[in-house]
């Protein structure tokens, strides 16, 4: 890719790994408490775990996009939109998880990360399949 747009995804990937470690450290200070966030199987604690693991999972997705985008010969608008979509999905997923842990009525917010990630995946697949 001739433009540095995918560089955003590389930086975001490493930042999300760092935030995943920091988030895990913070949660690790309390995990031994039996009733922390309502207990191990509580709705709130499950969403906190999902938010925590989303840092690592979406860091991996953004890193894979960076590696894939390096093989693009041009920087088409499709790749640029996919790059920003993967970034939006990575940023919004843990926010949605943590917000919904405290306000279940925010469930519709999950449309933001899920839609942006699915659309970005489809766009990337389109670029890879149609060089």
Backbone atoms as SQL, in Angstrom:
CREATE TABLE atoms (id INTEGER PRIMARY KEY, chain TEXT, resi INTEGER, resn TEXT, atom TEXT, x REAL, y REAL, z REAL);
INSERT INTO atoms VALUES
  (1, 'A', 1, 'UNK', 'N', 0.853, -1.166, 0.000),
  (2, 'A', 1, 'UNK', 'CA', 0.000, 0.000, 0.000),
  (3, 'A', 1, 'UNK', 'C', 0.899, 1.229, 0.000),
  (4, 'A', 2, 'UNK', 'N', 0.653, 2.146, -0.886),
  (5, 'A', 2, 'UNK', 'CA', 1.517, 3.308, -1.006),
  (6, 'A', 2, 'UNK', 'C', 1.249, 4.371, 0.057),
  (7, 'A', 3, 'UNK', 'N', 0.055, 4.420, 0.626),
  (8, 'A', 3, 'UNK', 'CA', -0.231, 5.377, 1.678),
  (9, 'A', 3, 'UNK', 'C', -0.061, 4.714, 3.037),
  (10, 'A', 4, 'UNK', 'N', 0.234, 5.501, 4.043),
  (11, 'A', 4, 'UNK', 'CA', 0.483, 4.925, 5.374),
  (12, 'A', 4, 'UNK', 'C', -0.786, 4.688, 6.194),
  (13, 'A', 5, 'UNK', 'N', -1.938, 4.563, 5.549),
  (14, 'A', 5, 'UNK', 'CA', -3.180, 4.417, 6.308),
  (15, 'A', 5, 'UNK', 'C', -3.158, 3.195, 7.211),
  (16, 'A', 6, 'UNK', 'N', -2.572, 2.102, 6.759),
  (17, 'A', 6, 'UNK', 'CA', -2.548, 0.890, 7.581),
  (18, 'A', 6, 'UNK', 'C', -1.639, 1.048, 8.802),
  (19, 'A', 7, 'UNK', 'N', -0.787, 2.058, 8.797),
  (20, 'A', 7, 'UNK', 'CA', 0.060, 2.327, 9.964),
  (21, 'A', 7, 'UNK', 'C', -0.806, 2.582, 11.198),
  (22, 'A', 8, 'UNK', 'N', -1.953, 3.195, 10.999),
  (23, 'A', 8, 'UNK', 'CA', -2.922, 3.398, 12.080),
  (24, 'A', 8, 'UNK', 'C', -3.261, 2.073, 12.741),
  (25, 'A', 9, 'UNK', 'N', -3.488, 1.038, 11.949),
  (26, 'A', 9, 'UNK', 'CA', -3.867, -0.262, 12.480),
  (27, 'A', 9, 'UNK', 'C', -2.727, -0.930, 13.237),
  (28, 'A', 10, 'UNK', 'N', -1.493, -0.708, 12.785),
  (29, 'A', 10, 'UNK', 'CA', -0.337, -1.262, 13.493),
  (30, 'A', 10, 'UNK', 'C', -0.168, -0.597, 14.854),
  (31, 'A', 11, 'UNK', 'N', -0.249, 0.724, 14.885),
  (32, 'A', 11, 'UNK', 'CA', -0.122, 1.453, 16.150),
  (33, 'A', 11, 'UNK', 'C', -1.257, 1.070, 17.089),
  (34, 'A', 12, 'UNK', 'N', -2.467, 1.004, 16.562),
  (35, 'A', 12, 'UNK', 'CA', -3.624, 0.621, 17.376),
  (36, 'A', 12, 'UNK', 'C', -3.459, -0.790, 17.925),
  (37, 'A', 13, 'UNK', 'N', -2.939, -1.704, 17.123),
  (38, 'A', 13, 'UNK', 'CA', -2.747, -3.084, 17.571),
  (39, 'A', 13, 'UNK', 'C', -1.835, -3.127, 18.797),
  (40, 'A', 14, 'UNK', 'N', -0.699, -2.444, 18.732),
  (41, 'A', 14, 'UNK', 'CA', 0.229, -2.473, 19.870),
  (42, 'A', 14, 'UNK', 'C', -0.320, -1.714, 21.068),
  (43, 'A', 15, 'UNK', 'N', -1.040, -0.621, 20.819),
  (44, 'A', 15, 'UNK', 'CA', -1.661, 0.116, 21.919),
  (45, 'A', 15, 'UNK', 'C', -2.719, -0.747, 22.597),
  (46, 'A', 16, 'UNK', 'N', -3.498, -1.485, 21.825),
  (47, 'A', 16, 'UNK', 'CA', -4.542, -2.341, 22.394),
  (48, 'A', 16, 'UNK', 'C', -3.943, -3.506, 23.179),
  (49, 'A', 17, 'UNK', 'N', -2.806, -4.015, 22.749),
  (50, 'A', 17, 'UNK', 'CA', -2.128, -5.048, 23.529),
  (51, 'A', 17, 'UNK', 'C', -1.703, -4.473, 24.873),
  (52, 'A', 18, 'UNK', 'N', -1.129, -3.282, 24.855),
  (53, 'A', 18, 'UNK', 'CA', -0.731, -2.619, 26.100),
  (54, 'A', 18, 'UNK', 'C', -1.940, -2.384, 27.002),
  (55, 'A', 19, 'UNK', 'N', -3.036, -1.890, 26.441),
  (56, 'A', 19, 'UNK', 'CA', -4.236, -1.643, 27.242),
  (57, 'A', 19, 'UNK', 'C', -4.843, -2.943, 27.751),
  (58, 'A', 20, 'UNK', 'N', -4.718, -4.010, 26.980),
  (59, 'A', 20, 'UNK', 'CA', -5.189, -5.318, 27.440),
  (60, 'A', 20, 'UNK', 'C', -4.399, -5.784, 28.655),
  (61, 'A', 21, 'UNK', 'N', -3.078, -5.588, 28.628),
  (62, 'A', 21, 'UNK', 'CA', -2.251, -5.942, 29.784),
  (63, 'A', 21, 'UNK', 'C', -2.613, -5.089, 30.997),
  (64, 'A', 22, 'UNK', 'N', -2.755, -3.778, 30.789),
  (65, 'A', 22, 'UNK', 'CA', -3.079, -2.870, 31.897),
  (66, 'A', 22, 'UNK', 'C', -4.462, -3.179, 32.462),
  (67, 'A', 23, 'UNK', 'N', -5.410, -3.415, 31.579),
  (68, 'A', 23, 'UNK', 'CA', -6.760, -3.756, 31.993),
  (69, 'A', 23, 'UNK', 'C', -6.764, -5.066, 32.774),
  (70, 'A', 24, 'UNK', 'N', -6.026, -6.040, 32.295),
  (71, 'A', 24, 'UNK', 'CA', -5.911, -7.322, 32.987),
  (72, 'A', 24, 'UNK', 'C', -5.270, -7.179, 34.356),
  (73, 'A', 25, 'UNK', 'N', -4.280, -6.295, 34.452),
  (74, 'A', 25, 'UNK', 'CA', -3.651, -6.047, 35.749),
  (75, 'A', 25, 'UNK', 'C', -4.669, -5.474, 36.730),
  (76, 'A', 26, 'UNK', 'N', -5.437, -4.492, 36.276),
  (77, 'A', 26, 'UNK', 'CA', -6.440, -3.876, 37.149),
  (78, 'A', 26, 'UNK', 'C', -7.485, -4.895, 37.586),
  (79, 'A', 27, 'UNK', 'N', -7.995, -5.653, 36.628),
  (80, 'A', 27, 'UNK', 'CA', -8.996, -6.670, 36.973),
  (81, 'A', 27, 'UNK', 'C', -8.390, -7.757, 37.851),
  (82, 'A', 28, 'UNK', 'N', -7.127, -8.073, 37.610),
  (83, 'A', 28, 'UNK', 'CA', -6.447, -9.094, 38.402),
  (84, 'A', 28, 'UNK', 'C', -6.306, -8.737, 39.866),
  (85, 'A', 29, 'UNK', 'N', -6.366, -7.458, 40.171),
  (86, 'A', 29, 'UNK', 'CA', -6.296, -7.023, 41.569),
  (87, 'A', 29, 'UNK', 'C', -7.552, -7.416, 42.339),
  (88, 'A', 30, 'UNK', 'N', -8.621, -7.700, 41.619),
  (89, 'A', 30, 'UNK', 'CA', -9.905, -7.965, 42.265),
  (90, 'A', 30, 'UNK', 'C', -10.506, -9.334, 41.969),
  (91, 'A', 31, 'UNK', 'N', -9.919, -10.083, 41.043),
  (92, 'A', 31, 'UNK', 'CA', -10.565, -11.323, 40.615),
  (93, 'A', 31, 'UNK', 'C', -10.730, -12.342, 41.735),
  (94, 'A', 32, 'UNK', 'N', -9.898, -12.267, 42.733),
  (95, 'A', 32, 'UNK', 'CA', -9.969, -13.240, 43.827),
  (96, 'A', 32, 'UNK', 'C', -11.157, -13.007, 44.756),
  (97, 'A', 33, 'UNK', 'N', -11.771, -11.845, 44.650),
  (98, 'A', 33, 'UNK', 'CA', -12.931, -11.531, 45.486),
  (99, 'A', 33, 'UNK', 'C', -14.158, -12.254, 44.931),
  (100, 'A', 34, 'UNK', 'N', -14.713, -13.109, 45.724),
  (101, 'A', 34, 'UNK', 'CA', -15.824, -13.968, 45.300),
  (102, 'A', 34, 'UNK', 'C', -16.982, -13.181, 44.693),
  (103, 'A', 35, 'UNK', 'N', -17.329, -12.061, 45.264),
  (104, 'A', 35, 'UNK', 'CA', -18.503, -11.298, 44.818),
  (105, 'A', 35, 'UNK', 'C', -18.147, -10.100, 43.934),
  (106, 'A', 36, 'UNK', 'N', -16.909, -10.005, 43.498),
  (107, 'A', 36, 'UNK', 'CA', -16.503, -8.865, 42.664),
  (108, 'A', 36, 'UNK', 'C', -17.357, -8.811, 41.403),
  (109, 'A', 37, 'UNK', 'N', -17.956, -7.689, 41.139),
  (110, 'A', 37, 'UNK', 'CA', -18.857, -7.469, 40.007),
  (111, 'A', 37, 'UNK', 'C', -20.019, -8.454, 39.976),
  (112, 'A', 38, 'UNK', 'N', -20.417, -8.916, 41.144),
  (113, 'A', 38, 'UNK', 'CA', -21.576, -9.804, 41.233),
  (114, 'A', 38, 'UNK', 'C', -21.256, -11.281, 41.174),
  (115, 'A', 39, 'UNK', 'N', -19.995, -11.652, 41.222),
  (116, 'A', 39, 'UNK', 'CA', -19.622, -13.066, 41.159),
  (117, 'A', 39, 'UNK', 'C', -19.169, -13.463, 39.770),
  (118, 'A', 40, 'UNK', 'N', -18.528, -14.625, 39.685),
  (119, 'A', 40, 'UNK', 'CA', -17.875, -15.042, 38.443),
  (120, 'A', 40, 'UNK', 'C', -18.828, -15.128, 37.259),
  (121, 'A', 41, 'UNK', 'N', -20.018, -15.634, 37.449),
  (122, 'A', 41, 'UNK', 'CA', -20.924, -15.832, 36.316),
  (123, 'A', 41, 'UNK', 'C', -21.927, -14.690, 36.133),
  (124, 'A', 42, 'UNK', 'N', -21.723, -13.591, 36.835),
  (125, 'A', 42, 'UNK', 'CA', -22.674, -12.485, 36.718),
  (126, 'A', 42, 'UNK', 'C', -22.574, -11.821, 35.343),
  (127, 'A', 43, 'UNK', 'N', -23.662, -11.219, 34.945),
  (128, 'A', 43, 'UNK', 'CA', -23.754, -10.512, 33.674),
  (129, 'A', 43, 'UNK', 'C', -22.664, -9.448, 33.578),
  (130, 'A', 44, 'UNK', 'N', -22.503, -8.654, 34.612),
  (131, 'A', 44, 'UNK', 'CA', -21.534, -7.564, 34.615),
  (132, 'A', 44, 'UNK', 'C', -20.106, -8.090, 34.456),
  (133, 'A', 45, 'UNK', 'N', -19.789, -9.133, 35.199),
  (134, 'A', 45, 'UNK', 'CA', -18.425, -9.661, 35.137),
  (135, 'A', 45, 'UNK', 'C', -18.143, -10.314, 33.778),
  (136, 'A', 46, 'UNK', 'N', -19.144, -10.974, 33.197),
  (137, 'A', 46, 'UNK', 'CA', -18.960, -11.553, 31.859),
  (138, 'A', 46, 'UNK', 'C', -18.678, -10.470, 30.826),
  (139, 'A', 47, 'UNK', 'N', -19.364, -9.346, 30.914),
  (140, 'A', 47, 'UNK', 'CA', -19.109, -8.257, 29.967),
  (141, 'A', 47, 'UNK', 'C', -17.741, -7.615, 30.206),
  (142, 'A', 48, 'UNK', 'N', -17.317, -7.541, 31.441),
  (143, 'A', 48, 'UNK', 'CA', -15.969, -7.045, 31.721),
  (144, 'A', 48, 'UNK', 'C', -14.923, -7.966, 31.100),
  (145, 'A', 49, 'UNK', 'N', -15.138, -9.279, 31.215),
  (146, 'A', 49, 'UNK', 'CA', -14.200, -10.232, 30.601),
  (147, 'A', 49, 'UNK', 'C', -14.206, -10.092, 29.082),
  (148, 'A', 50, 'UNK', 'N', -15.389, -9.925, 28.494),
  (149, 'A', 50, 'UNK', 'CA', -15.480, -9.745, 27.052),
  (150, 'A', 50, 'UNK', 'C', -14.744, -8.471, 26.623),
  (151, 'A', 51, 'UNK', 'N', -14.919, -7.393, 27.370),
  (152, 'A', 51, 'UNK', 'CA', -14.213, -6.152, 27.059),
  (153, 'A', 51, 'UNK', 'C', -12.708, -6.323, 27.163),
  (154, 'A', 52, 'UNK', 'N', -12.274, -7.061, 28.177),
  (155, 'A', 52, 'UNK', 'CA', -10.839, -7.291, 28.373),
  (156, 'A', 52, 'UNK', 'C', -10.255, -8.094, 27.217),
  (157, 'A', 53, 'UNK', 'N', -10.893, -9.177, 26.850),
  (158, 'A', 53, 'UNK', 'CA', -10.352, -10.023, 25.788),
  (159, 'A', 53, 'UNK', 'C', -10.476, -9.354, 24.423),
  (160, 'A', 54, 'UNK', 'N', -11.430, -8.425, 24.287),
  (161, 'A', 54, 'UNK', 'CA', -11.565, -7.732, 23.001),
  (162, 'A', 54, 'UNK', 'C', -10.340, -6.880, 22.692),
  (163, 'A', 55, 'UNK', 'N', -9.641, -6.404, 23.729),
  (164, 'A', 55, 'UNK', 'CA', -8.402, -5.667, 23.474),
  (165, 'A', 55, 'UNK', 'C', -7.423, -6.544, 22.699),
  (166, 'A', 56, 'UNK', 'N', -7.233, -7.774, 23.144),
  (167, 'A', 56, 'UNK', 'CA', -6.270, -8.664, 22.497),
  (168, 'A', 56, 'UNK', 'C', -6.769, -9.167, 21.144),
  (169, 'A', 57, 'UNK', 'N', -8.028, -9.581, 21.096),
  (170, 'A', 57, 'UNK', 'CA', -8.566, -10.104, 19.845),
  (171, 'A', 57, 'UNK', 'C', -8.569, -9.072, 18.735),
  (172, 'A', 58, 'UNK', 'N', -8.989, -7.865, 19.054),
  (173, 'A', 58, 'UNK', 'CA', -9.056, -6.834, 18.022),
  (174, 'A', 58, 'UNK', 'C', -7.695, -6.222, 17.728),
  (175, 'A', 59, 'UNK', 'N', -6.762, -6.346, 18.659),
  (176, 'A', 59, 'UNK', 'CA', -5.368, -5.997, 18.346),
  (177, 'A', 59, 'UNK', 'C', -4.865, -6.941, 17.269),
  (178, 'A', 60, 'UNK', 'N', -5.165, -8.230, 17.423),
  (179, 'A', 60, 'UNK', 'CA', -4.758, -9.211, 16.421),
  (180, 'A', 60, 'UNK', 'C', -5.382, -8.947, 15.062),
  (181, 'A', 61, 'UNK', 'N', -6.647, -8.587, 15.044),
  (182, 'A', 61, 'UNK', 'CA', -7.336, -8.289, 13.780),
  (183, 'A', 61, 'UNK', 'C', -6.694, -7.080, 13.104),
  (184, 'A', 62, 'UNK', 'N', -6.415, -6.040, 13.872),
  (185, 'A', 62, 'UNK', 'CA', -5.789, -4.849, 13.289),
  (186, 'A', 62, 'UNK', 'C', -4.380, -5.139, 12.802),
  (187, 'A', 63, 'UNK', 'N', -3.648, -5.983, 13.520),
  (188, 'A', 63, 'UNK', 'CA', -2.309, -6.366, 13.074),
  (189, 'A', 63, 'UNK', 'C', -2.378, -7.166, 11.778),
  (190, 'A', 64, 'UNK', 'N', -3.332, -8.087, 11.698),
  (191, 'A', 64, 'UNK', 'CA', -3.493, -8.856, 10.464),
  (192, 'A', 64, 'UNK', 'C', -3.884, -7.962, 9.292),
  (193, 'A', 65, 'UNK', 'N', -4.719, -6.956, 9.551),
  (194, 'A', 65, 'UNK', 'CA', -5.060, -6.031, 8.473),
  (195, 'A', 65, 'UNK', 'C', -3.818, -5.280, 8.017),
  (196, 'A', 66, 'UNK', 'N', -3.002, -4.830, 8.959),
  (197, 'A', 66, 'UNK', 'CA', -1.764, -4.128, 8.599),
  (198, 'A', 66, 'UNK', 'C', -0.897, -5.004, 7.689),
  (199, 'A', 67, 'UNK', 'N', -0.712, -6.271, 8.074),
  (200, 'A', 67, 'UNK', 'CA', 0.107, -7.169, 7.259),
  (201, 'A', 67, 'UNK', 'C', -0.518, -7.410, 5.883),
  (202, 'A', 68, 'UNK', 'N', -1.827, -7.540, 5.844),
  (203, 'A', 68, 'UNK', 'CA', -2.524, -7.752, 4.582),
  (204, 'A', 68, 'UNK', 'C', -2.436, -6.519, 3.693),
  (205, 'A', 69, 'UNK', 'N', -2.641, -5.349, 4.261),
  (206, 'A', 69, 'UNK', 'CA', -2.660, -4.102, 3.486),
  (207, 'A', 69, 'UNK', 'C', -1.294, -3.792, 2.877),
  (208, 'A', 70, 'UNK', 'N', -0.245, -4.323, 3.460),
  (209, 'A', 70, 'UNK', 'CA', 1.092, -4.099, 2.901),
  (210, 'A', 70, 'UNK', 'C', 1.216, -4.728, 1.517),
  (211, 'A', 71, 'UNK', 'N', 0.413, -5.722, 1.221),
  (212, 'A', 71, 'UNK', 'CA', 0.491, -6.384, -0.080),
  (213, 'A', 71, 'UNK', 'C', -0.347, -5.680, -1.148),
  (214, 'A', 72, 'UNK', 'N', -1.175, -4.716, -0.757),
  (215, 'A', 72, 'UNK', 'CA', -1.974, -3.988, -1.742),
  (216, 'A', 72, 'UNK', 'C', -1.048, -3.105, -2.569),
  (217, 'A', 73, 'UNK', 'N', -1.218, -3.109, -3.871),
  (218, 'A', 73, 'UNK', 'CA', -0.352, -2.297, -4.721),
  (219, 'A', 73, 'UNK', 'C', -0.782, -0.838, -4.741),
  (220, 'A', 74, 'UNK', 'N', -2.029, -0.581, -4.525),
  (221, 'A', 74, 'UNK', 'CA', -2.550, 0.776, -4.466),
  (222, 'A', 74, 'UNK', 'C', -3.211, 0.992, -3.112),
  (223, 'A', 75, 'UNK', 'N', -3.602, 2.210, -2.847),
  (224, 'A', 75, 'UNK', 'CA', -4.333, 2.510, -1.620),
  (225, 'A', 75, 'UNK', 'C', -5.758, 2.896, -1.994),
  (226, 'A', 76, 'UNK', 'N', -6.542, 1.925, -2.420),
  (227, 'A', 76, 'UNK', 'CA', -7.906, 2.259, -2.844),
  (228, 'A', 76, 'UNK', 'C', -8.752, 2.720, -1.666),
  (229, 'A', 77, 'UNK', 'N', -9.807, 3.399, -1.991),
  (230, 'A', 77, 'UNK', 'CA', -10.720, 3.890, -0.965),
  (231, 'A', 77, 'UNK', 'C', -11.265, 2.738, -0.129),
  (232, 'A', 78, 'UNK', 'N', -11.418, 1.575, -0.749),
  (233, 'A', 78, 'UNK', 'CA', -11.932, 0.407, -0.035),
  (234, 'A', 78, 'UNK', 'C', -11.007, 0.049, 1.127),
  (235, 'A', 79, 'UNK', 'N', -9.700, 0.055, 0.889),
  (236, 'A', 79, 'UNK', 'CA', -8.736, -0.274, 1.950),
  (237, 'A', 79, 'UNK', 'C', -8.717, 0.796, 3.030),
  (238, 'A', 80, 'UNK', 'N', -8.876, 2.039, 2.641),
  (239, 'A', 80, 'UNK', 'CA', -8.895, 3.126, 3.621),
  (240, 'A', 80, 'UNK', 'C', -10.113, 3.013, 4.526),
  (241, 'A', 81, 'UNK', 'N', -11.261, 2.739, 3.929),
  (242, 'A', 81, 'UNK', 'CA', -12.489, 2.569, 4.716),
  (243, 'A', 81, 'UNK', 'C', -12.359, 1.353, 5.636),
  (244, 'A', 82, 'UNK', 'N', -11.797, 0.271, 5.126),
  (245, 'A', 82, 'UNK', 'CA', -11.604, -0.928, 5.949),
  (246, 'A', 82, 'UNK', 'C', -10.669, -0.632, 7.120),
  (247, 'A', 83, 'UNK', 'N', -9.612, 0.101, 6.865),
  (248, 'A', 83, 'UNK', 'CA', -8.658, 0.445, 7.925),
  (249, 'A', 83, 'UNK', 'C', -9.346, 1.205, 9.057),
  (250, 'A', 84, 'UNK', 'N', -10.097, 2.229, 8.697),
  (251, 'A', 84, 'UNK', 'CA', -10.804, 3.016, 9.707),
  (252, 'A', 84, 'UNK', 'C', -11.906, 2.202, 10.382),
  (253, 'A', 85, 'UNK', 'N', -12.529, 1.308, 9.643),
  (254, 'A', 85, 'UNK', 'CA', -13.575, 0.458, 10.222),
  (255, 'A', 85, 'UNK', 'C', -13.022, -0.505, 11.267),
  (256, 'A', 86, 'UNK', 'N', -11.853, -1.095, 10.978),
  (257, 'A', 86, 'UNK', 'CA', -11.229, -1.971, 11.965),
  (258, 'A', 86, 'UNK', 'C', -10.828, -1.172, 13.208),
  (259, 'A', 87, 'UNK', 'N', -10.341, 0.050, 13.002),
  (260, 'A', 87, 'UNK', 'CA', -9.976, 0.895, 14.137),
  (261, 'A', 87, 'UNK', 'C', -11.210, 1.256, 14.963),
  (262, 'A', 88, 'UNK', 'N', -12.287, 1.641, 14.288),
  (263, 'A', 88, 'UNK', 'CA', -13.527, 1.971, 14.997),
  (264, 'A', 88, 'UNK', 'C', -14.038, 0.774, 15.788),
  (265, 'A', 89, 'UNK', 'N', -14.010, -0.390, 15.183),
  (266, 'A', 89, 'UNK', 'CA', -14.460, -1.596, 15.878),
  (267, 'A', 89, 'UNK', 'C', -13.627, -1.893, 17.112),
  (268, 'A', 90, 'UNK', 'N', -12.318, -1.732, 16.991),
  (269, 'A', 90, 'UNK', 'CA', -11.426, -1.996, 18.131),
  (270, 'A', 90, 'UNK', 'C', -11.655, -1.011, 19.271),
  (271, 'A', 91, 'UNK', 'N', -11.846, 0.246, 18.931),
  (272, 'A', 91, 'UNK', 'CA', -12.043, 1.266, 19.966),
  (273, 'A', 91, 'UNK', 'C', -13.424, 1.138, 20.606),
  (274, 'A', 92, 'UNK', 'N', -14.436, 0.893, 19.806),
  (275, 'A', 92, 'UNK', 'CA', -15.794, 0.899, 20.340),
  (276, 'A', 92, 'UNK', 'C', -16.193, -0.391, 21.065),
  (277, 'A', 93, 'UNK', 'N', -15.575, -1.521, 20.754),
  (278, 'A', 93, 'UNK', 'CA', -15.980, -2.779, 21.382),
  (279, 'A', 93, 'UNK', 'C', -15.784, -2.785, 22.903),
  (280, 'A', 94, 'UNK', 'N', -14.587, -2.471, 23.424),
  (281, 'A', 94, 'UNK', 'CA', -14.470, -2.484, 24.885),
  (282, 'A', 94, 'UNK', 'C', -15.320, -1.400, 25.549),
  (283, 'A', 95, 'UNK', 'N', -15.468, -0.267, 24.887),
  (284, 'A', 95, 'UNK', 'CA', -16.320, 0.792, 25.439),
  (285, 'A', 95, 'UNK', 'C', -17.749, 0.281, 25.566),
  (286, 'A', 96, 'UNK', 'N', -18.254, -0.365, 24.518),
  (287, 'A', 96, 'UNK', 'CA', -19.614, -0.916, 24.552),
  (288, 'A', 96, 'UNK', 'C', -19.749, -1.978, 25.636),
  (289, 'A', 97, 'UNK', 'N', -18.754, -2.848, 25.755),
  (290, 'A', 97, 'UNK', 'CA', -18.816, -3.902, 26.776),
  (291, 'A', 97, 'UNK', 'C', -18.896, -3.317, 28.172),
  (292, 'A', 98, 'UNK', 'N', -18.016, -2.366, 28.463),
  (293, 'A', 98, 'UNK', 'CA', -17.985, -1.799, 29.813),
  (294, 'A', 98, 'UNK', 'C', -19.222, -0.941, 30.085),
  (295, 'A', 99, 'UNK', 'N', -19.700, -0.225, 29.073),
  (296, 'A', 99, 'UNK', 'CA', -20.917, 0.580, 29.251),
  (297, 'A', 99, 'UNK', 'C', -22.130, -0.317, 29.471),
  (298, 'A', 100, 'UNK', 'N', -22.221, -1.375, 28.689),
  (299, 'A', 100, 'UNK', 'CA', -23.369, -2.262, 28.812),
  (300, 'A', 100, 'UNK', 'C', -23.341, -3.069, 30.105),
  (301, 'A', 101, 'UNK', 'N', -22.169, -3.268, 30.661),
  (302, 'A', 101, 'UNK', 'CA', -22.081, -3.975, 31.944),
  (303, 'A', 101, 'UNK', 'C', -22.845, -3.220, 33.023),
  (304, 'A', 102, 'UNK', 'N', -22.908, -1.907, 32.891),
  (305, 'A', 102, 'UNK', 'CA', -23.579, -1.080, 33.892),
  (306, 'A', 102, 'UNK', 'C', -24.948, -0.601, 33.445),
  (307, 'A', 103, 'UNK', 'N', -25.177, -0.568, 32.142),
  (308, 'A', 103, 'UNK', 'CA', -26.456, -0.126, 31.593),
  (309, 'A', 103, 'UNK', 'C', -26.886, -1.096, 30.487),
  (310, 'A', 104, 'UNK', 'N', -27.545, -2.188, 30.837),
  (311, 'A', 104, 'UNK', 'CA', -27.940, -3.187, 29.820),
  (312, 'A', 104, 'UNK', 'C', -28.760, -2.619, 28.676),
  (313, 'A', 105, 'UNK', 'N', -29.420, -1.514, 28.897),
  (314, 'A', 105, 'UNK', 'CA', -30.240, -0.936, 27.819),
  (315, 'A', 105, 'UNK', 'C', -29.375, -0.374, 26.680),
  (316, 'A', 106, 'UNK', 'N', -28.057, -0.286, 26.884),
  (317, 'A', 106, 'UNK', 'CA', -27.147, 0.177, 25.839),
  (318, 'A', 106, 'UNK', 'C', -26.813, -0.934, 24.832),
  (319, 'A', 107, 'UNK', 'N', -27.510, -2.054, 24.907),
  (320, 'A', 107, 'UNK', 'CA', -27.224, -3.215, 24.070),
  (321, 'A', 107, 'UNK', 'C', -27.132, -2.860, 22.584),
  (322, 'A', 108, 'UNK', 'N', -27.937, -1.931, 22.133),
  (323, 'A', 108, 'UNK', 'CA', -27.935, -1.551, 20.716),
  (324, 'A', 108, 'UNK', 'C', -26.604, -0.932, 20.287),
  (325, 'A', 109, 'UNK', 'N', -25.829, -0.444, 21.240),
  (326, 'A', 109, 'UNK', 'CA', -24.517, 0.126, 20.900),
  (327, 'A', 109, 'UNK', 'C', -23.593, -0.903, 20.264),
  (328, 'A', 110, 'UNK', 'N', -23.828, -2.183, 20.522),
  (329, 'A', 110, 'UNK', 'CA', -22.994, -3.222, 19.934),
  (330, 'A', 110, 'UNK', 'C', -23.060, -3.208, 18.404),
  (331, 'A', 111, 'UNK', 'N', -24.086, -2.581, 17.844),
  (332, 'A', 111, 'UNK', 'CA', -24.169, -2.455, 16.390),
  (333, 'A', 111, 'UNK', 'C', -22.975, -1.689, 15.833),
  (334, 'A', 112, 'UNK', 'N', -22.433, -0.755, 16.590),
  (335, 'A', 112, 'UNK', 'CA', -21.308, 0.056, 16.105),
  (336, 'A', 112, 'UNK', 'C', -20.075, -0.813, 15.862),
  (337, 'A', 113, 'UNK', 'N', -19.535, -1.496, 16.888),
  (338, 'A', 113, 'UNK', 'CA', -18.335, -2.290, 16.603),
  (339, 'A', 113, 'UNK', 'C', -18.605, -3.479, 15.684),
  (340, 'A', 114, 'UNK', 'N', -19.723, -4.147, 15.874),
  (341, 'A', 114, 'UNK', 'CA', -19.993, -5.342, 15.070),
  (342, 'A', 114, 'UNK', 'C', -20.167, -4.978, 13.600),
  (343, 'A', 115, 'UNK', 'N', -20.933, -3.953, 13.315),
  (344, 'A', 115, 'UNK', 'CA', -21.149, -3.548, 11.923),
  (345, 'A', 115, 'UNK', 'C', -19.860, -3.064, 11.276),
  (346, 'A', 116, 'UNK', 'N', -19.092, -2.263, 11.993),
  (347, 'A', 116, 'UNK', 'CA', -17.850, -1.756, 11.403),
  (348, 'A', 116, 'UNK', 'C', -16.847, -2.880, 11.163),
  (349, 'A', 117, 'UNK', 'N', -16.789, -3.852, 12.062),
  (350, 'A', 117, 'UNK', 'CA', -15.857, -4.967, 11.883),
  (351, 'A', 117, 'UNK', 'C', -16.287, -5.883, 10.736),
  (352, 'A', 118, 'UNK', 'N', -17.571, -6.177, 10.651),
  (353, 'A', 118, 'UNK', 'CA', -18.061, -7.027, 9.561),
  (354, 'A', 118, 'UNK', 'C', -17.856, -6.335, 8.213),
  (355, 'A', 119, 'UNK', 'N', -18.202, -5.059, 8.130),
  (356, 'A', 119, 'UNK', 'CA', -18.038, -4.319, 6.872),
  (357, 'A', 119, 'UNK', 'C', -16.558, -4.249, 6.474),
  (358, 'A', 120, 'UNK', 'N', -15.690, -4.010, 7.440),
  (359, 'A', 120, 'UNK', 'CA', -14.258, -3.930, 7.145),
  (360, 'A', 120, 'UNK', 'C', -13.705, -5.265, 6.684),
  (361, 'A', 121, 'UNK', 'N', -14.191, -6.327, 7.280),
  (362, 'A', 121, 'UNK', 'CA', -13.765, -7.667, 6.874),
  (363, 'A', 121, 'UNK', 'C', -14.213, -7.953, 5.447),
  (364, 'A', 122, 'UNK', 'N', -15.434, -7.606, 5.114),
  (365, 'A', 122, 'UNK', 'CA', -15.936, -7.817, 3.758),
  (366, 'A', 122, 'UNK', 'C', -15.129, -6.994, 2.752),
  (367, 'A', 123, 'UNK', 'N', -14.847, -5.738, 3.084),
  (368, 'A', 123, 'UNK', 'CA', -14.062, -4.883, 2.188),
  (369, 'A', 123, 'UNK', 'C', -12.650, -5.424, 1.991),
  (370, 'A', 124, 'UNK', 'N', -12.043, -5.905, 3.061),
  (371, 'A', 124, 'UNK', 'CA', -10.699, -6.464, 2.964),
  (372, 'A', 124, 'UNK', 'C', -10.709, -7.737, 2.126),
  (373, 'A', 125, 'UNK', 'N', -11.683, -8.577, 2.368),
  (374, 'A', 125, 'UNK', 'CA', -11.815, -9.789, 1.577),
  (375, 'A', 125, 'UNK', 'C', -11.994, -9.454, 0.103),
  (376, 'A', 126, 'UNK', 'N', -12.757, -8.417, -0.186),
  (377, 'A', 126, 'UNK', 'CA', -12.963, -7.972, -1.564),
  (378, 'A', 126, 'UNK', 'C', -11.625, -7.556, -2.193),
  (379, 'A', 127, 'UNK', 'N', -10.824, -6.808, -1.464),
  (380, 'A', 127, 'UNK', 'CA', -9.525, -6.364, -1.981),
  (381, 'A', 127, 'UNK', 'C', -8.573, -7.539, -2.189),
  (382, 'A', 128, 'UNK', 'N', -8.585, -8.471, -1.271),
  (383, 'A', 128, 'UNK', 'CA', -7.693, -9.628, -1.355),
  (384, 'A', 128, 'UNK', 'C', -8.104, -10.536, -2.522),
  (385, 'A', 129, 'UNK', 'N', -9.400, -10.723, -2.696),
  (386, 'A', 129, 'UNK', 'CA', -9.901, -11.621, -3.731),
  (387, 'A', 129, 'UNK', 'C', -9.876, -11.005, -5.120),
  (388, 'A', 130, 'UNK', 'N', -9.851, -9.675, -5.206),
  (389, 'A', 130, 'UNK', 'CA', -9.875, -8.972, -6.496),
  (390, 'A', 130, 'UNK', 'C', -8.696, -8.006, -6.589),
  (391, 'A', 131, 'UNK', 'N', -7.478, -8.530, -6.714),
  (392, 'A', 131, 'UNK', 'CA', -6.304, -7.620, -6.722),
  (393, 'A', 131, 'UNK', 'C', -6.234, -6.747, -7.953);
